[in-house]
Amino acid sequence: MRGGYLRFEIRRAVRDSRFLVFAVALPVGLFVLLSHLYQSQGATPAYLMGGLAAFGAFKAALDTGARTAVERGAGWQRQLRLTPLSGAGYLVAKGAVAMLVALPPVVGVALVAALTADVRLPFAGWAQAVFGIWLGTAPFALLGLLVGQLCSARNVQTYQGGLLLLLGFVGGLLIPVASFPPVLAGVARVLPSYWLAEIGHGAVSGSGRLGSAPAVLAAYTVALGVAVIARYRRDGARG
Amino acid sequence: MRPAAPMLAGMERITPHAVALSGLRKSYGDRPAVAGIDLLIAPGEVVALLGPNGAGKSTTVDLLLGLTPPDSGDIALFGQDPRRALAAGLVGAMLQEVTLLEDATVGEILTMIASMHRTPMPVDQALRLAGIGDLARRRAARLSGGQTQRVRLAMALVPDPGLLVLDEPTAAMDVTARREFWHAMGEFAATGRTVLFTTHYLEEAEAHADRVVLMREGTIVADGPVGAVMARVGGRTVTALVPGARPAELLALPGVVDARPAGDGHRVALRCSDSDGALRALLARHPGARDVEIRSASLEEAFVLLTGAGRTGEEVAAR
């Protein structure tokens, strides 16, 4: 029953080529730029790949979720409430699309790292870097949906931009955490984006260790999932 | 297509009402938007819900569709809770202020909605019924206002519902678009479906509804066939230019129940319980009276009188 809705959303996402191209081009471009910049500071391209794959993935997921603010503002969610589609069905479809668009940036960064920066990993390492980061993007898809449910179409970009900077910079995805002062490094370890990048960092360190990353990201997923569902249920009345 | 809803009076007892609202209340903060409504609509009725802005029409529609929970009271659509009735495809609705997803085509949107229902109307049929059979491949961003409204009508039709709820369906449509819209509606209602619509255009209610429900300040102030509601205003109105006559004198004429300046500012409008007697007396006592016009009470007069919407010019005509 919800298959039709998911198909509809996937078609819309795939058709939005500008969004998809930009979602891949930004982290790939940053990788090319920063891999030269950071080499002098001891951060390896492989290390940078983990951070930027995570950055590209969570940005695409967050943006996709947050764009629901526009549909909500336009009354589209009210319209959908008149169909058999349940709230859970709507949120699952939106979350699935956010996850779908999160995959190309991860693959893009991994490819450019392998092809231009000579990053070499065993198969298990690549699998962890690509699929680990991709799966770890789930809480960001939910965070995007929560932002989309809380913000108006007009102010959503401000909050989205703020979150992007916080999660990207403070999470240590664009600047290595090793170069942070201790307090900021402490803050970084609270953010889910830090742990998403850790999946990639673990993959390239050769140890394959995941540490607390799966537990932290799972906890964020549950908490944000509950928040999104609670918010969606309360939002039935006109805004 | 479902068979036409049974309309025999004897059947109504065993067929649940299309709409059954009882003791419905909803406040936003301190402001009661719906202050105790009871309403029964039998299958097959076409009902217009009228009232000035802020009378609670849209809140009633939201409550009826389960979009907002009532503070108290019960709602049943075909004997079921709104959410279940919607999920079962028994109800289609056209809401106010819904824009379409600009990046999707009309056909995609309708196919998506149809895919969620167990026994939908074929998308082509819904489009044809809404008078937009040629727009399936059009992107929503490239629709005119009237076309958008009819896409929204097609969206409401696609579940093949027994009850269609339309919240100000023709707002922002031009005259031609309105006429085509009501033509499409008429075809749908003719198959025995139930239709509940709100409108600011009283002539639409008069022309298309079997029954009108007038709301004021969250309550129902009149409910009945159009003719019966108009009759509550009573009799006819005599309008005339009567040089030198004071309103009090005119009000004292036999058969006159109300005297006030007519819309044009020069003449007086006399609402009459007995227009024949009033006219004879008027002409006898005021031989100078001229430009006489007699007409039946209009729904607009009933609306103004019963809803207290004194500013009809603003509330009704301007929309």
Interface residues (C-beta under 8 A of the other chain):
Chain A: M1 R2 G3 G4 Y5 R7 F8 R11 R12 R15 D16 E71 A74 G75 W76 R78 Q79 R81 L82 T83 P84 L85 G236 A237 R238
Chain B: S58 D62 L65 G66 L67 T68 P69 L86 A87 A88 G89 V91 G92 A93 L95 Q96 E97 V98 T99 L100 L101 D103 A104 E108 I109 T111 M112 I113 A114 S115 M116 H117 M155 P159
